[in-house]
Amino acid sequence: MLQSIQYSHSILDVKFRFEVLCANANQKSSAISSQCPRAVCVALGKLLLHMFSRGQSSSLDESDGANISNGLAECTQNGSRAVSQAGKRTKTMHGASDSMSGSANNILSGLGMPFSICNLVQDLLSAGYEPQPNLALASVKEAFWDLTQMKINPQSFLFDRTCPQKALDDTGLFGNGDKHLIGREKEISALMSLKDKVAAHVSATDSASSQGSSFRCENVFLGGHPGSGKSSLLQLLIDACNEEQWFVLGCKFEKQSAPHVILARAFNDFFGRWGATTTGVMSESIHDVCRGIFSAVDDEGFGLLCDLVPNFISLIPFLSRTLRQSSDGDSITSVDQVGSATKRRINLFNVMLRSLCSSGRRILICFDDLQWNSDCFEGLNFLDVHDTLVVSGETQRRGLMVAWAYRSNEVDESNDLMRRIDYMKQSRLVNVTMMNIGELTEADITKLSSARLCLPWRYVKDLAAVVHSKTANGNPFFVIQFLRSIIQNRMLEFSVQQRRFVWDCDIIDLQMISDDVAKLLTTTFDKLPASLMKTVQIMSCLGPQVEKSTIELLNLDQQFLPFDMIHELDRAVTELILEKAGPVFQFTHDIIQHTIYDLIPLASRKLLHKTVGDALLRSAADNPTIHLLAIEQINMYCSHRGDGDLSPEERAQYSECNAAAAKLAIATSDFEQG
């Protein structure tokens, strides 16, 4: 700890002294480095050598410091004479660096300096070599970046690392790494700017009528290819809003699930989260939301609401049935005379949305994988919310931000989704921002590799170039999977002798590594233990996420599997195939789920659906959710194989179960048609 403090003070002292030298020359370091960057790097190398050698190096005394200051001044003069002077000075410094660089590393390593400092000094002094070595530093900005990383993250960038496993853990490639998104700085800034606009609108103290509207709605659409990082950007936005105590709803659509199921789950999670809040301003706000919803529905609507959003019931005790009866008639639109179940659901979702927006809190709603279910535009009518809140004459400021993410390669201009986006733009009632989430550049991958491997940029540039060319020109998800793959194949490994990760770019480039992320994942999954692979295959049949209680039911069925699936799921979390969020296991990315599902041979895949369905039926008892899930699995088998493969007994059993499932669906989500 003491050593860390001493090094940190030395690093700060180095930067300070060098900036003083620049100031004495009446020039900023950036201006100087633009004129003769190599000369400046050699000068900084001498200064570092003097500082870290603790006076044992005679390379830099007071007169040398003056010479450096004069040389820096010469480098920044104007005209041809300045160029000539700079050239002469550079040659002088080159000669000096040649004489000292060979011994600099020995001096510092002999004093017990970390490899990082020895290498930095060596690389700075190497700027004077002709020809210039690959790792030579020719940029003061990059040198200061090295010093900054040593200061703020000494355990990874300053001190020598001798434990390969600890170095591997530090990469974050095989566990929970930091959530900083490299190469997405512009997108993050734009998202945070929109968030701040909504927050500022709600918090403003002047009259809303002076700006013509009390309600501000910002819509941002994130389009990009699979694995481009759209979900990560949404999660970063969600985390920021949660920290600022916004009301937040998150929806991730699935191919297998209807939009209203996902929306209902989002509202249910929201009320479940805030149901535990019993005091303070947030508690009052959530109670206001509940009152608004409760006063806007009739008895049948209230029953459907409790079916769709069970957690809402936990917030009802403070309300009485007389609250609705005593309503003064100015409540949000009622659903008294709605006909079909679909219309009732749509009205209920909009009642909940309007009640949220009427609370006066800042609201964030995120929709992910919108390409699979654009029907949510009908489920939640944001234009209607604007009309309701503005036309009502409310002066209290309210704000809503909606972030939508979709796969741009699966949506063309003629798609219904794009037409609805155009309609929102043309309405001019809400603000619409379009963002294209592209691939990572080679420079982005250089920064990412530097952060993951804890090495300076110049050390990983060659690796980044190979990674960029091998990963569909920088697809972020592919980049991470590729780095994991070459580590697992020992093409990128930690060297105890050199105290850092080492690799051979020629070997990596020559390897027959798939240029398709699914094929790369297939190679990885083929190495998994049979029991683990079987477990994640069953998970892939059930969908992108599965409740732990469902897996426990399958575990209880002795006819199903001879091993403990819960134990295997925990291993899948360790392997970063799955992640656990409360009682739910979900795939870390839908690309992983689809790859695992497609690895199952077609005939075996359909049979697995039937096997899972039979096991769930045996355990369903009176649980309607499990019963519906079981029938869904069996129907997936029948839809591809036909019922000709079923025995008469199975055909009769499944027909009866389907009829029962239909009744359950009607009972839980429908009312009389009117």
N, C-alpha and C positions, 0 to 999 in steps of 0.2 A: 504493500500500500504506500509506504514511504517512498519507494523507488518510483512508483507511478506519479506521485506528486512532484518529485524532483524533475522527472522527465517532462512533465506537463509545463512546469515553470520554465525549463530550458527551451522548450518549443516556443512558448509565448515570447521569451526573451529574444530568440532568434528572429522571429517575425518583426518584433519591435525594433531591434537594432538595424535590420535590413531596411525597414521603412524609414528610419532616421537617416541612413546613408542616402536613400533616394531623395529625402526632403532636403538634405544638405546640397544636393545637386539641383535643387529647385525644380524637380520633376517628379511626377507620380510614377510608381513602379509599372503601371500598365503602359504608359507612354514610352518608358525606357525599353521595356521588353519588346515593344513593337518595332524598335529601331535595331537592336542588336541582342536578340533573345539568347543566343548561345553564350555571348560574353557575360550577360547577366547571370545565367545559370552557373557558369564557372565561378563567378564572384560569390554567389550564394553558397555554392559548394565549399569554397574556402572558409566562408563565415561559419558554416555548420561544422566543418572539420575543427576549426579553432574552438568553437563552443563545446562540442561534445568530447574533444580530446582533453578538456580541462587544463588547457595551457601547455600540454606536453608537445603540441605541434607548433613549430616556429613558422608555419606557412602563412600565418596571418597575424602580424603585430600591428601596432598603431599606424605605422607608416603605410603598411599594406592597406589598412582601412581607408587612409586618405587617398591612396592610389586608385582604389576601387571607386571611391566617390568621384574622383576626377575623371576616371574612365567612363563612368556612367554619364557624366555631364557631356563628355565628348560625343558619346553615342547619340545624343538627342539634338545636336546642332543641326541647323538647316543647310542645304546646299551641297554641292559636290565635295567641298572641302570636308564637310562633316562625314560624308561617306568614306572619304579617304582616311580621315582620322580614326573613324570607328573600325575600319579594316585593319589599320596598324595596331590599334589597341587589342582587337580581337586576336590577332596573330600573337601578340605578346602573351595574352592570357592563355592561348592554346598551348604555347610552349610551357608556361608555368603548370598548367593542368597535366601535361604529359609527365612532368618531373615528379608530381606529387601523387597522382591518382593510383600509381602502382602500390604505394605504401599506405595510402589513406585507409583502405579496408583493413590492413594489418594493424594499424595504430588503433582504430576503433574497436575491432574485435578483440585485440589484446587487452583492452580496458573493460571488456565485458559488455560492450554495447549490443543491443539487439540487432538481429540481421536486418530489420527494417531500416534502422538508421544507417547502418553500414552501406546497405544497397542504395539508399537515397543519396548519400554523399558521393558514392561511387558513380551513380548515374548522372549527377549534376556535373561532376568533374569531367565525365566522359563527353560532355557537350563540346569540349575543346578538341576532341580527336578528329583526325581526317584519315580515312572516312569515318563518319559518325556511327557508333554501334547502335543496334536496334533498340536497346533499352536506355540509351542516353536521353537525358531530359533536356528539352529545348524550349520549355515553357515554364516561366515562373508561376503562372496560374496553377499548373498541374503540381508543381512542387509544394505550393501552399495548400493545395487540396490534400496531398499526402500528409503534411504536418497537421492539418485540421482533423483528419481521420485518426491520426495517432493520439490527438488530444481528446477527442470526444469518445473514441472507442478503443482505448489502449489494449484491452485484452485480446482483441482480434487483429488490430492493425499495427500495434507497437511492439508488444512483448512477443518473444519467441514462443511458438507452439510446438510441443513435442508429443502430444497425444493425438494420433490419427482419428480416433473416435470423436474426441472433442472437436477437432477441426471439421469433421463431417457434420456433427450436430450444428455447428455454427453456420453452415451453409443454409439451413432451413429447408433443404430440398427433400428431406425425409422426415419431416415433423412440422411443428408449428413455428414457421419462421415469421419475420416481421411482415406487416401488412402494407408496407410502403410500395406503391405501384410505380415502378420505374418506366419512363417513357410515356407516361400519361399525365404529365404535369399540366399541359394546356387544358386537357379535358377536365381534370380535377378543379383547376382554377375556374373554368366556366361553370361547372356545377355548383361550386361554392358561391360564386357570384350570384347565380339565380336564387340560391337558398337565402343569401343575405338580403336580396331585394324583397323577398316575401317577408322575411323577419323584420326588415326596416319598415315595410308598409304597415304591418300589424302593430309595431311599437310606436309609430309616429304619433305625436300628441296633437297635431293640428287637425282641423276638421276634414273629414274624408270628402265632404261635399265640395270642398275647394278644388279637389282633383277630379271630380266627376264620378268617382266610384269608390264604394267602401270595400269592395272585394277585388282581390288580385289573385289571378290563377296563372301560374307559370307551368307550361308543359314542355318537357325536353325529351326528344326521341333519340335514343342511342342505337345506331345501326352498325352492324359489323359481322364478320364471318364467325363461325363457331370457334371458341377458344381465344377470341380477341381481347377478352377481359371486360366485357360489358357487365357481367354479374358482379365482378369485383368492384367496379366503379359504383354500381348501385349499392353494394354493401357498405362501401366507404361513406356514401351519402347518408345511408340509414344510420350508421354509427355516429356521424356528426350530428344528425338531427336528434337522435336519442340522447346524446350528451347534453344538448340544449333543451331537452324536455319538450320536444314536439310530440304531437300525436302521430304515430307512424304505423302504416299498414304495408305489408309486403306480400305480393302475390307472384308466385312462380308457376306458370301454366305448364300443363303436361299433355302429352298426346292422348293418354288414356282417360283423362278426367274432364268432365264437362266444366265450362267456365264458371257456372254458378256454384259448383262444389269448391273451386279454388277461392272464389270471392268470399263464400261463407266461412271457409277455414281462416282466411285472413282476418275477418271481423271477429271470429271466435277467439283467435289468438290475441287480438287487440284487447277484447274485454277480459280475457283471462289474465293478461298481464296487468291491466290497471285495476282489476277487481281486488287485488291485494293492497291497493293504495287506500288508506282509510282516513288520512288527515292531509291538511294543506290545500294549496290552491289547485293542484292537479286533481285531488279528490273532488273538490267542488266542481271542477270543469267536467269530469267524467260523469258526475251525478246530473249535471245540466244536460249532457248528451243523452243520458238514459231517460230523463224526463221528456225531452223533445221527441224521442222515439216512441215512448210509451203513450204520449198524448196524441200521436199521429196514426195509431193503428186501432182496428177494431178487435173483437175477441178472436175471430178466426185468424186475422193477421198476426196477433200476438202468439197464437199457437204455432203458426208456421215459423215465426221468428225464433221461438224457443227450440224448434226442431233444427233450424238452420244454424243457429248460434247459441248452443247450450250454455256457454259461459255468461250470456246475458242474464240468465236467471239468477246467478249469484249476486247480481247488482240490484235486484229488484226489491229486497226486503224493506228498504227505506221508502219505497213507493207504495201507495195504496190504490186499490181499484177505483176509488172515488176521484183520483187525480184526473183520469181521463174524462169522467162524467162531469167534472167541474170545469173542464176546459172552456175558455171564453170564445172559442171558435176561431181564434187567430193562429192556431197551430199550423204546423207544416202539413201539406196536402195529405188528406186521409186516403186510405186504400179500401174504403167501405164497399165500393161497387165494382171492384176489379173482377174480371171474368176468369180467365184461365190461370192455372198454377204458374205458368211462365210469367204472365203479366204481374201476378201477385209477388213473385220473387223479385222481379225488376223494380217494382214499386218499393218493396222493403229495402232493397239495397240502396235506392236513392233516398229513402227516408233516413237511413243510417248515415249516408254521405252528407245530406243537408244538415242533419243534427250535429255531426262532427264540425262542419264548417261554421255553423251558427254558434259554436261554443266560445269563439274568440281566441282559441288556441291556434298556433301555427300547425298546419297539417301537411304531412308527406305521405304520398301513396306511390308505391313502386310496382310496376308490372314487368316481369321478366319472361322471356320466350314468348313474346306477343305473337310471333308468326304462327303459333299453333292454335291460338284462340283470340282472334280479333273481335269476337262477339262481346267482349267486355265493354266496348264502346256503347253497346245497347244496354248493358247491365248497369253502367254508371254514366249518367248524362251530366257532364260537367258544364255544358252550356246552359242546361236547365237550372243547375245550382246557381250559376251567375245571375240568371234572370230572376230567380226567386229572392236572392239576397239583395240585389241591387234595386229591383223594382219595388220591393217592400218598403224602401225608403230608410233602411237601417243606416245609421251613421257610424256605428262601431266598426272599426277596421277588422277585416278578416282576410286570411291568406291561405292559399293552397298551392302546393307544388306537386306535380305529377311527373314521375320519371318512367318512361317506357323504353324497353329494350327488345330488339328483334334481330333476327338473322337476315341481313340485307341480301345475302345470296339466295334466300328462299322466298323473297318478296320482290316482285317487279312493279313497275309503275302502274300496271293495270289491276293490280291486286286491290281487293276491297279495303285492306288496311290503309294503303296509300290514298285511296279516294276519301276515306274518312279523315285522314290527316289534313288533306287539302280543304275539306269542308270546315275543319276547325280553324285553319288559317284564314279562310275567306270570311268567317263569322266576325273576326276582329273583336270578339268578346273575351277571348283568352289569348295569352301570349304563347307562341309556339317557336321552339328552337330545335333545329336539326343538327345532330352531331354524328360524324362518321368516325368510327373507331377502327383505325387502320392497323397494319402490322408494325412491329418494332423495327426501327432502323438498325443498321450495324452499330452506330454510336450508342443507341439505347441498350443493345445487347452487351456492348462493352461495359457500360455502367452497371448493368444487372450482374454480369459475370464478376466484375470487381467487387460488388457488394456481397455476393454469395460466397466467393472464394477468399474474400478479405485480402485482395491484392490491388496494387495501383493499376490505373487504367492501362499504362503502357505495357504491363506484363500480360494482359489478357486480350489485347487487340487482335492478335493472330488467331486465338481461340474463337473470339467473337465473330470473326470473318467466316470461319468454317461453320460455326453454329448457324449463322444467318443463312448461308447457302443451303444448309441441310434441313431447314425447318420452314419450308414454304415461305421463304423470305421474311422470317421473323414472326410467325404466329406465336403469341405469348405462351399459350398452353403447350404447344409443340416444343418451344424452347426449353421450358422447365422439364418436360418429359425426356427430351433429348439429353439434357445435362445429367438427369438421374440415370439414364441408360448408359452413358459412357463411364459414369462412376461405377455402376454395377458391373460393367464389363472390364473394369480396371484400365481403361484408356485414359482416365483422369483420376489421379490418386495423390494422396498426401505423402510427401517425402520428409521423413524425420531429419535427414541430413541437411536438406535445404530449408527446412522449417516452413514449407509452403506446398501448395498443390502444384504438380508438374504434369505435363502431357506432351505428346508428340502430334502436332497438327497433321503431318503427313500420314501417320497411322490412322488417325480419326477420319481423315478425308478419303482414305483408300478403303475403309471398311464398308461392307455392303449393308449400310444402315438405310432402312426404308425412308423414303421422302414423304410418306403418308403417316399421320399420327396414329391412325387406327391400326396400321400394320406394326408400327413401333410398339404400341400397347400390347398387341397380340403376342409379340415376342416376349414381353415381360410377363404376361399372364400365363403363358405356357410353362413358366418355371414355378408357378405357385403350387403348394401342396394340394392334393386331390380334394381333401375335405374342405379347404378354404375355397377352392374354385367352385365346388358344387354349391356351397352356401351363397356365393355372390351370383351364381347363375340363377338360383331360386329367387334371390332378391331382384334380379333384372326382369324376371317374369312378372313379379308383383308390381313393379313400377319404380320410379326414381326415388321414392322414399317409402318406408314401411314402419309401422308402429312396432315397438318392441313386444307389446302384448300379442301381436299376430305371430311373431316368431316363437314366442313362448308356447302358444297353442300348437304350432307345428312340432315343437320340441317334445310336447307331451304325448304325441302320437308315436307309439313304439313301432308302428308299421312303416313309418316314413323314412327316417334316417337313423343310422347307428351311432351318430356322433352329436355333440352338443353344438347347436347352431349359434347360440349366444356367445360361446367362447370363440368360435370362428369369426363372428362379426367383430369382436374386439380386435382380433388379429387383422381383419380387413381395415379397421380404423388405423392401426399401426402402419399398415402398408399404404395408407393414404388413398385407398380405393373408396372407402366410406368415411363419413364423418357423423358424429353423434350430436344431436341437438335435443336435449331433454329426453323424452321417451321415443324419439324418432331416429332411425338410422337412414341416412340418405347418401347417394353417390356424390362424390366430390365434384363431378362434372357429368353432364348427360352424355358426353362423348364416351366416357368410361362405361356407363350403363349400356349404351347401344353396342359398343365393341364387345362386351361380355355376352350380351344377348345374341349377337350375330355369330359368335364363336360356337354356339350350340348347334349341332347339325339339325337341319329342318325337322326331320322325323322325330328326333329326340326332343327337340324344343316343344313340339306340340304335345308329345306324350308327357313332358314335364308339367305343362299347364294342367293336364288332366290329373296327374298325380298330386299336385299341390291342391287343386280344387277338391279332390276326394278327401284329402287329409283335413282341409278346412271344414268341409261339410260334417265330418265325423266329430269335429270339436265345436261347431257353431252353436249348438244348443239353442237358446232363445236370443242369441246376439244377432240382430238384423244386419249390422255392418259386416260381420264375418260371413254371414250367409250370402249377402250380395257379392262380396269379394270372391267367394268360392264359386258361385254360378258364373261370374265373369271369367274365371280361369277355365272352367269347363267349356263355356261357349267359345272361347278362343281355340280350344282343341277341336270342337265340332265344326267351327267355321272353315277350317282348313282340311280336316279329314272327312267331314260328313258324318252323319249318324249311322252310316252303314257299318262302321267298325265297332259299333256298340252292340252289346248283347241286348236281348229283349228286356231283361231286368234293368239294365243301365238306362235304356231308352225311356222306360216308364218312370224310373226314379228321377232322371234329369228333367223330364217334362213336368213332373209334379213339383220339383224344386224351382223350376223357372216360373211356374204359375205362382208359387208362394213368394218368389222374389218380386214379381210384378205387383202383387198385393202390398208387399212391404214398401215398394217405391211409391205407390199411390198413397199409402197411409202416411208416409213421412214427408211427401213433397207436393201433394195435390189436394185440391178442394173441388167442390161442385163447379161444373162448368156453367157459366152464366152469360 
